[in-house]
């Protein structure tokens, strides 16, 4: 029976998230689960490790570990669940596979998608601001160059008129 359980867990590799840019979770790391699962000695709650669909960005990790994620879990009915990030894994503490299957996994997937969207929007906004600033600077530099090019150092034909003392040479 345990072997059948392991086979089922190995096949659960669906990735949450709508596209490749969205941070999601893939499979549960079966090897990290307590060895006593599905026995009389199995713990009620334990840590489950799940693999991210890609390496999370610094801003995403900060948001995952932040108060909004804690509030989201509490409001969704999981006040004792805690999450931490370890490289490409999300460690989900004080839970179990049944709780994840029955709704917690979706709550986490939705939260990660929301975090990805917020981070992506912030980056796009920053990129747009940078592009606008670059365009403005280019326009300014072009205007300065045009103004500098309009300066002409030409003689007027009357070299004496602009000389000090009427162009007299002093000895």
C-alpha positions, 0 to 999 in steps of 0.5 A: 500500500505504501508503494502505491501511495508513493506512486500517486505522490510522484505523479502529482506534478501539476504546476499551479499558475497560469504561465511560465512567469507566474510563480507556482508549486509543482510536486510534493517532495515525497522523500521529505515526508515523515516515514510513518505516514499512513501508519498508526504512528503517523503525526497529525501535522508535519512539514510538507515541502513543495517544489516551486515552478521556478526560483522565486525572486527576492521580492517574491520571497519577501512577500511569501514570508510577509504579513499578507501571506500570514493574514491570507492563511489565517482568513482562509482557515489555516491559522497554524500553518507556517511557510518558509522558503528554502531555495526552490522549495516552499516548506509548509509547516503544521499541515498534512497532505489531506489539508493540502489536498482539500484546499490549502494547496489552492490557497497557496497557489492563489497567493503565489499567483497574486504575489507574482502579479504584484511583483510583475506589475511593479517591475513593469511600472519601473521599466516604463518609468525608466523608459520614459526617463530615458526618452526624456533625457534623449529629447533633452540631449537632442535639444542641447545638441541642436542648440549647440549646433546653432551657435556659429562662429563666423566673422561679420566682415568687420574685424575692427568693429568688435575689437577693444579700443576700435582695433588699435594695437598698443605697444 
